[in-house]
């Protein structure tokens, strides 16, 4: 009888989606119910995905910069952080940061993704200075930097307001913000996995202020640890609410928890089926966020490819020097070539489209891959 009720509810969800109606909290719980066949859920998410993006799938050419892993926080899910005197700990010099910029430029990168630990011995000027130096040396590379956790730390260090910190970082070269630090917003879970880190209120405050300043940002959710479906749906609806208010989120990235080398190493990594369900549910619930990213570093290449038919329209980029997920046991390659990225997308029957951080077309000089120009914004079908 219960299974029949779930099936009937899913039929109603399908009718709502096909009519362009918004799904609610109870709908989200049903979508996470394992009695809803994953294939049918995927087909519905793919319907929405193709309504928005047709047959294209996006990628970019990017590199990661994690300037230090020394961190004052001890989040239970994190394998990246280190204590100051731990042999694993490191802090990059200005020369090393600029060398990473040079490498990015030589490889045609349009974006640097910059996040790291909260080093209690480094002043705010060290973090700001990275942006300023990279912008001066490589002005064409977009700097997507610092999560709300780091911005909250900068607020503490400087005694400036969040808005003042963000405005100062923007003047130094900040182009947009990543979505990290969201984890799970609900306090029942957040207090267990990252008790002392910036709370959900701070996360939303920082993104709200960033959007008001004209900065675009991404948003994330870490799943597959201590949370339940209730917490995931609550998380998605909070994101949707802020997007209704500001319209500043570009992309949602569901992130699977990797337990290796963390304090939660007793847990099992989410399965590929769980990964696909989270992507599909996100596409259906987040009707006002344009893009859903299947982050291949976290998912694995094969699952990321399948995800392009389960709601995702983006698989991220070439991703040089990713450390955070690899420290937690990710076995994916350290980076992919551009041709490999394009082939992976084409193998799924999708059309590969290179975009920049702000979802504008990138046009490459065929004689010199380091030379490129920004074109028109990528089209969203039906909007």
Secondary structure as GFF3:
##gff-version 3
##sequence-region A 1 383
A	DSSP	alpha_helix	2	18	.	.	.	ID=ss1
A	DSSP	alpha_helix	25	31	.	.	.	ID=ss2
A	DSSP	alpha_helix	38	53	.	.	.	ID=ss3
A	DSSP	beta_strand	56	60	.	.	.	ID=ss4
A	DSSP	beta_strand	62	65	.	.	.	ID=ss5
A	DSSP	alpha_helix	94	106	.	.	.	ID=ss6
A	DSSP	beta_strand	111	114	.	.	.	ID=ss7
A	DSSP	alpha_helix	124	137	.	.	.	ID=ss8
A	DSSP	beta_strand	142	145	.	.	.	ID=ss9
A	DSSP	alpha_helix	148	158	.	.	.	ID=ss10
A	DSSP	alpha_helix	162	172	.	.	.	ID=ss11
A	DSSP	beta_strand	174	177	.	.	.	ID=ss12
A	DSSP	alpha_helix	187	193	.	.	.	ID=ss13
A	DSSP	alpha_helix	200	212	.	.	.	ID=ss14
A	DSSP	beta_strand	216	223	.	.	.	ID=ss15
A	DSSP	alpha_helix	229	246	.	.	.	ID=ss16
A	DSSP	beta_strand	249	256	.	.	.	ID=ss17
A	DSSP	alpha_helix	272	285	.	.	.	ID=ss18
A	DSSP	beta_strand	291	293	.	.	.	ID=ss19
A	DSSP	alpha_helix	296	299	.	.	.	ID=ss20
A	DSSP	alpha_helix	301	307	.	.	.	ID=ss21
A	DSSP	beta_strand	314	317	.	.	.	ID=ss22
A	DSSP	alpha_helix	324	327	.	.	.	ID=ss23
A	DSSP	alpha_helix	338	347	.	.	.	ID=ss24
A	DSSP	beta_strand	351	354	.	.	.	ID=ss25
A	DSSP	beta_strand	360	365	.	.	.	ID=ss26
A	DSSP	beta_strand	368	377	.	.	.	ID=ss27
###
